[in-house]
Amino acid sequence: MLKQSLNFKLLQKLSPQQIQLMKLIQLPTQAFEERLKQELEENPALDTGKEETEFDESLANEYEDDGNEKIEAEDINIDEYLSDDEVPNYKTQANNYSADDEDREMPYASGTTFHQSLKNQLNTFRINEEERIIAEFLVGSIDDSGYIRRDVLDLVDDLAFTQNVFTTEEKVLELLINVVQKLDPIGVGARDLKECLVIQLKTKSIEKIRSLAIEVLETSFDHFVKKHYKKLMEKFDISEDELKEVIQEISKLNPKPGSSYAGNNKIAEQIVPDFSIKILDGELDLTLNSRNAPEMHVSREYNNMLKGYQESKEKTKSQKDAVMFIKQKLDAAKWFIDAIRQRQQTLMVTMNSIMHYQYDYFLTGDERKLKPMILKDIADQINMDISTVSRVANSKYVSTPYGTKLIKEFFSESMKNDQGEDVSTKEIKKILQNVIGEENKRKPLTDDKLSLVLKEKGYPIARRTVAKYREQLDIPVARLRKEI
């Protein structure tokens, strides 16, 4: 059943200029420079440089008295920019980036790729055409870490279906061992970690310790991985010193031979700090990267075109069409310049608030002095929306005397210590890291014992919370931290 009704509701929508500002705020320095270049190419009314020409509003508005030539605000279709959804997009997006943002990737590094290098090495082997097809297929099945993680039977089936090569498991295994696993870097083509380490050991000159290391890996790999050192000493009848030598020999090997290849075609990344914090005479000094504050102004030539239109006695239809185009470009240039200035102000105000909130940390570099801080804390201080603070924090870096940091790393939740004070979870993680670093590696502390140690230091934290923080710090369990 259809029903019509008349409802009144109050909606708040962003103007196109506000959308443009939000998109500019979230861009880091390098992406911002690319956006500037794009705007300069698309809008000839926009110029760079120190020369400043004031935009004559009276000239821009003079032609609007010509009736039909006037552009009304209603002609701008806001719906092309925003959806009818009453919930803002940033509420449903974790990274606060708009859905229509372009993907901006860094260029790929030049050079020979990892897999192409392996294929080139096949030319050094005397193999027939069919064997070469199989060997190239095996090389193509190697992942970025250097492993072949598929069953030989699956490889045989794929060769038949995709390459029209009918062979046997024995033939594929022979080429894998005698050809592919002989390629450089050593260890490539292994099917698991044990095989990878054994291949590397066997290529070295065989000594007593290396022979023992190979035997340990081949016959007692599980005991070695789980660090059951007493069982290993009993099984191989060796002393603790000899086991240390075996462990030291194995630790020299590369568990991911593929990742050691310099030209593995990874995306080249470069971080350009958006802010810089220095300590001058015991006080913090904040500066914005100058590349975020370009000199821009409205083109003098376009302004002169409007003057020529005003001074002309006869205004033809073609002149009116031309001045309409000029007005649009000048408006866009003026909006863009204003957006850049607002972006600079927003970035400085937000980062200045963060710097003063974490003043003690920026003075000392001691992570234990990081205060609990969430987006709302900064948003309340600068009277801006949480989404604006998030846009600044998520993608910007700041250069400090202690290294270049991602701004969002300064934000953390709070927990209560034994005195009822709010402390940052980052402070607790730092203390946990220090406790584990100072432990006796012969008898590393379990999560239960770590929880007791932290409690003694004034941080009553449950064992499961300790386990969560330990995993976030990428620290293994006690059994895997054991050393002899």
PADO-228688 format. One record per residue (C-alpha): residue in one letter; y, z, x. Coordinates in steps of 0.1 Angstrom, whole numbers, plus 5000, padded with zeros to 4 digits. Last residue first. Layout:
BEGIN
  type    py    pz    px
     a     Y     Z     X
...
END
This chain:
BEGIN
  type    py    pz    px
     i  4784  5269  5712
     e  4805  5256  5683
     k  4805  5262  5645
     r  4831  5244  5624
     l  4804  5226  5604
     r  4789  5259  5592
     a  4823  5273  5583
     v  4832  5245  5559
     p  4853  5216  5571
     i  4891  5215  5573
     d  4909  5186  5557
     l  4940  5208  5549
     q  4934  5200  5512
     e  4898  5210  5516
     r  4909  5244  5531
     y  4934  5249  5503
     k  4907  5243  5476
     a  4882  5266  5494
     v  4908  5294  5497
     t  4914  5290  5460
     r  4877  5293  5453
     r  4876  5325  5474
     a  4903  5341  5454
     i  4938  5348  5469
     p  4955  5382  5474
     y  4981  5373  5501
     g  4993  5404  5519
     k  4978  5398  5554
     e  4948  5419  5545
     k  4943  5396  5514
     l  4944  5366  5537
     v  4917  5381  5559
     l  4896  5389  5528
     s  4899  5353  5515
     l  4889  5340  5549
     k  4858  5362  5548
     d  4847  5347  5514
     d  4856  5312  5526
     t  4833  5317  5556
     l  4847  5326  5590
     p  4834  5308  5621
     k  4808  5326  5643
     r  4806  5307  5675
     k  4840  5293  5668
     n  4856  5327  5669
     e  4886  5323  5647
     e  4921  5315  5660
     g  4924  5281  5644
     i  4909  5293  5612
     v  4936  5320  5609
     n  4964  5295  5618
     q  4953  5271  5591
     l  4951  5298  5565
     i  4987  5309  5576
     k  4999  5274  5571
     k  4981  5270  5538
     i  4997  5303  5526
     e  5032  5291  5536
     k  5026  5257  5518
     t  5016  5276  5487
     s  5052  5289  5487
     v  5058  5326  5482
     d  5071  5345  5451
     e  5073  5382  5457
     g  5051  5407  5438
     q  5045  5429  5469
     d  5008  5418  5472
     n  5020  5381  5473
     k  5027  5361  5442
     m  5022  5323  5442
     s  5047  5294  5441
     e  5043  5257  5437
     s  5055  5233  5464
     f  5083  5208  5471
     f  5092  5202  5507
     e  5066  5175  5510
     k  5085  5154  5484
     i  5110  5147  5511
     l  5086  5128  5534
     k  5093  5142  5569
     t  5104  5127  5602
     g  5100  5151  5630
     y  5110  5187  5639
     p  5147  5181  5647
     t  5148  5164  5612
     s  5147  5128  5601
     v  5145  5126  5563
     y  5122  5103  5543
     k  5126  5089  5508
     s  5100  5076  5483
     n  5090  5104  5461
     a  5119  5128  5466
     v  5148  5105  5454
     r  5129  5092  5423
     s  5117  5127  5415
     v  5153  5141  5416
     t  5163  5114  5391
     s  5133  5121  5369
     i  5143  5158  5367
     d  5176  5148  5352
     m  5208  5159  5369
     n  5230  5190  5368
     i  5229  5194  5406
     q  5215  5229  5407
     d  5193  5225  5376
     a  5177  5193  5390
     i  5170  5210  5423
     d  5150  5239  5407
     k  5135  5215  5381
     l  5119  5194  5408
     i  5099  5224  5421
     m  5105  5247  5451
     p  5086  5276  5465
     k  5104  5285  5497
     l  5095  5270  5531
     k  5098  5298  5557
     r  5061  5296  5567
     e  5067  5260  5576
     d  5088  5272  5606
     g  5111  5244  5616
     t  5138  5270  5624
     l  5171  5258  5609
     f  5155  5233  5585
     y  5131  5260  5573
     d  5158  5286  5567
     y  5180  5262  5547
     q  5152  5252  5523
     y  5175  5254  5492
     h  5204  5242  5513
     m  5186  5211  5525
     i  5173  5204  5489
     s  5208  5206  5475
     n  5222  5183  5502
     m  5193  5159  5495
     t  5202  5156  5458
     v  5240  5153  5464
     m  5236  5128  5492
     l  5212  5106  5472
     t  5232  5107  5440
     q  5265  5099  5458
     q  5249  5069  5477
     r  5233  5056  5445
     q  5266  5060  5426
     r  5283  5038  5452
     i  5255  5012  5451
     a  5257  5012  5412
     d  5295  5006  5414
     i  5290  4977  5437
     f  5263  4962  5414
     w  5284  4966  5383
     k  5314  4949  5400
     a  5292  4920  5411
     a  5276  4916  5377
     d  5310  4916  5360
     l  5322  4890  5386
     k  5292  4868  5379
     q  5297  4870  5341
     k  5334  4863  5344
     i  5328  4833  5367
     f  5303  4818  5342
     m  5327  4822  5313
     v  5354  4808  5336
     a  5334  4776  5340
     d  5327  4772  5303
     k  5364  4776  5296
     q  5373  4751  5323
     s  5347  4726  5308
     k  5363  4731  5273
     t  5397  4723  5287
     k  5426  4748  5292
     e  5459  4730  5296
     k  5487  4748  5312
     s  5467  4761  5342
     e  5480  4794  5356
     q  5454  4816  5340
     y  5425  4793  5351
     g  5439  4792  5386
     k  5441  4830  5387
     l  5404  4832  5375
     m  5394  4809  5404
     n  5413  4831  5428
     n  5391  4860  5419
     y  5361  4838  5426
     e  5374  4829  5460
     r  5382  4865  5469
     s  5346  4875  5463
     v  5342  4910  5450
     h  5335  4936  5476
     m  5307  4951  5497
     e  5306  4973  5528
     p  5270  4987  5530
     a  5262  5024  5526
     n  5224  5027  5526
     r  5222  5011  5561
     s  5244  5039  5573
     n  5215  5063  5569
     l  5229  5093  5550
     t  5241  5123  5570
     l  5233  5160  5568
     d  5246  5186  5593
     l  5230  5220  5594
     e  5249  5248  5612
     g  5241  5266  5645
     d  5268  5247  5664
     l  5254  5214  5652
     i  5218  5213  5639
     k  5208  5179  5627
     i  5195  5165  5594
     s  5192  5127  5590
     f  5186  5108  5558
     d  5170  5076  5547
     p  5145  5077  5576
     v  5130  5042  5584
     i  5092  5043  5583
     q  5074  5012  5596
     e  5042  4999  5582
     a  5021  4969  5593
     i  4994  4961  5567
     k  4960  4961  5584
     n  4946  4929  5598
     n  4919  4944  5620
     g  4937  4933  5652
     a  4934  4965  5672
     y  4897  4970  5667
     s  4889  5007  5669
     s  4884  5009  5631
     g  4853  4988  5633
     p  4835  5012  5657
     k  4836  5041  5632
     p  4815  5069  5647
     n  4829  5063  5682
     l  4809  5081  5709
     k  4824  5107  5732
     s  4812  5135  5709
     i  4776  5124  5717
     e  4779  5132  5754
     q  4796  5166  5747
     i  4769  5176  5723
     v  4742  5167  5748
     e  4761  5186  5776
     k  4764  5216  5753
     l  4727  5214  5746
     e  4720  5216  5783
     d  4742  5246  5787
     e  4724  5264  5758
     s  4691  5258  5775
     i  4664  5233  5765
     d  4630  5236  5750
     f  4634  5205  5728
     k  4623  5222  5696
     e  4636  5257  5705
     m  4670  5245  5717
     l  4674  5223  5686
     k  4664  5251  5662
     k  4690  5274  5678
     y  4716  5248  5674
     h  4713  5242  5637
     k  4746  5224  5637
     k  4741  5207  5603
     v  4746  5173  5619
     f  4723  5181  5648
     h  4695  5196  5625
     d  4697  5165  5603
     f  4696  5141  5634
     s  4664  5157  5647
     t  4641  5129  5658
     e  4664  5099  5666
     l  4696  5119  5673
     v  4679  5145  5695
     e  4659  5118  5714
     i  4690  5097  5720
     a  4708  5128  5734
     l  4679  5137  5756
     s  4680  5102  5771
     r  4717  5105  5775
     i  4713  5139  5793
     k  4686  5125  5816
     e  4705  5094  5825
     i  4703  5059  5810
     s  4732  5037  5819
     k  4751  5030  5787
     t  4741  5005  5761
     k  4715  5028  5747
     l  4741  5055  5738
     q  4762  5031  5717
     i  4732  5019  5698
     v  4721  5055  5692
     l  4755  5064  5677
     c  4755  5035  5653
     e  4718  5041  5643
     k  4725  5077  5634
     l  4757  5068  5615
     d  4740  5043  5592
     r  4732  5006  5589
     a  4747  4996  5623
     g  4764  4962  5625
     v  4790  4974  5650
     g  4778  5000  5675
     i  4795  4984  5705
     p  4828  4968  5697
     d  4817  4941  5705
     l  4786  4922  5694
     k  4750  4932  5704
     q  4743  4947  5669
     v  4748  4912  5654
     v  4725  4894  5678
     n  4692  4912  5687
     i  4692  4939  5660
     l  4707  4920  5630
     l  4690  4888  5640
     e  4656  4905  5641
     l  4663  4923  5608
     v  4671  4890  5591
     k  4639  4874  5604
     e  4617  4904  5594
     e  4633  4905  5559
     t  4623  4869  5554
     t  4642  4836  5549
     f  4653  4812  5523
     v  4688  4799  5529
     n  4706  4784  5499
     q  4738  4802  5511
     t  4747  4820  5479
     f  4714  4826  5461
     a  4690  4826  5490
     l  4712  4845  5514
     d  4720  4870  5486
     d  4683  4877  5481
     v  4677  4883  5519
     l  4708  4906  5520
     d  4694  4926  5491
     l  4661  4930  5510
     v  4679  4941  5541
     d  4695  4970  5521
     r  4733  4972  5522
     r  4757  4994  5541
     i  4764  4972  5570
     y  4787  4992  5591
     g  4818  4985  5613
     s  4843  5008  5596
     d  4860  4978  5580
     d  4828  4968  5563
     i  4802  4944  5577
     s  4787  4920  5552
     g  4806  4890  5567
     v  4789  4896  5600
     l  4756  4895  5583
     f  4765  4862  5566
     e  4776  4849  5600
     a  4742  4859  5615
     i  4723  4842  5587
     i  4743  4809  5590
     r  4738  4810  5628
     e  4701  4815  5624
     e  4699  4785  5602
     e  4719  4764  5627
     n  4699  4774  5657
     i  4707  4803  5680
     r  4718  4805  5717
     f  4743  4833  5716
     t  4779  4832  5731
     n  4792  4813  5700
     l  4784  4844  5679
     q  4814  4861  5696
     n  4838  4840  5675
     k  4822  4854  5643
     l  4829  4889  5655
     s  4865  4881  5662
     q  4869  4865  5628
     h  4855  4896  5612
     f  4881  4919  5629
     t  4910  4895  5622
     t  4927  4875  5650
     g  4964  4880  5653
     s  4995  4886  5631
     a  5002  4918  5613
     y  5006  4913  5576
     p  5041  4914  5561
     m  5053  4946  5544
     e  5048  4948  5507
     r  5073  4949  5478
     d  5055  4947  5445
     e  5082  4940  5419
     d  5091  4967  5394
     d  5083  4959  5358
     a  5064  4991  5351
     s  5092  5013  5363
     y  5085  5037  5390
     n  5083  5074  5382
     n  5052  5080  5404
     a  5032  5098  5377
     q  5042  5075  5349
     t  5041  5086  5313
     k  5072  5107  5312
     y  5090  5081  5334
     n  5087  5055  5306
     p  5109  5075  5282
     v  5092  5087  5250
     e  5110  5072  5220
     d  5091  5039  5224
     d  5111  5010  5212
     s  5108  4994  5247
     l  5137  4991  5271
     y  5152  4962  5290
     e  5147  4932  5267
     d  5155  4956  5238
     i  5190  4960  5252
     n  5199  4924  5241
     i  5234  4920  5253
     d  5252  4899  5226
     e  5262  4932  5208
     a  5287  4939  5236
     e  5307  4909  5225
     i  5315  4880  5247
     k  5347  4862  5238
     e  5348  4824  5239
     n  5348  4821  5201
     g  5383  4834  5198
     d  5404  4825  5228
     d  5417  4861  5234
     e  5388  4867  5258
     y  5405  4843  5283
     e  5427  4871  5296
     n  5400  4897  5302
     a  5390  4887  5337
     l  5426  4881  5347
     s  5437  4915  5333
     e  5408  4932  5351
     d  5419  4919  5385
     f  5391  4930  5409
     e  5406  4944  5440
     t  5398  4926  5472
     e  5384  4946  5500
     e  5378  4931  5535
     k  5352  4954  5552
     g  5323  4930  5549
     t  5299  4918  5523
     d  5306  4894  5494
     l  5295  4892  5458
     a  5307  4864  5435
     p  5280  4842  5448
     n  5254  4863  5429
     e  5217  4853  5434
     e  5217  4852  5472
     l  5238  4884  5475
     e  5216  4902  5450
     q  5184  4893  5469
     k  5199  4904  5502
     l  5209  4937  5487
     r  5174  4942  5472
     e  5159  4936  5506
     e  5182  4962  5521
     f  5171  4987  5494
     a  5135  4980  5502
     q  5141  4990  5538
     t  5161  5021  5529
     p  5138  5035  5502
     l  5142  5023  5466
     q  5141  5050  5438
     i  5179  5051  5435
     l  5183  5013  5431
     k  5159  5012  5401
     m  5177  5041  5385
     l  5211  5024  5390
     q  5199  4991  5375
     i  5186  5009  5345
     q  5220  5026  5341
     q  5237  4993  5343
     p  5214  4978  5316
     s  5223  5007  5293
     l  5199  5035  5288
     k  5188  5045  5253
     q  5194  5077  5233
     l  5181  5076  5198
     l  5195  5095  5167
     k  5175  5089  5135
     f  5183  5078  5100
     n  5156  5067  5077
     l  5156  5042  5048
     s  5122  5037  5031
     q  5099  5008  5022
     k  5063  5013  5012
     l  5034  4989  5014
     m  5000  5000  5000
END
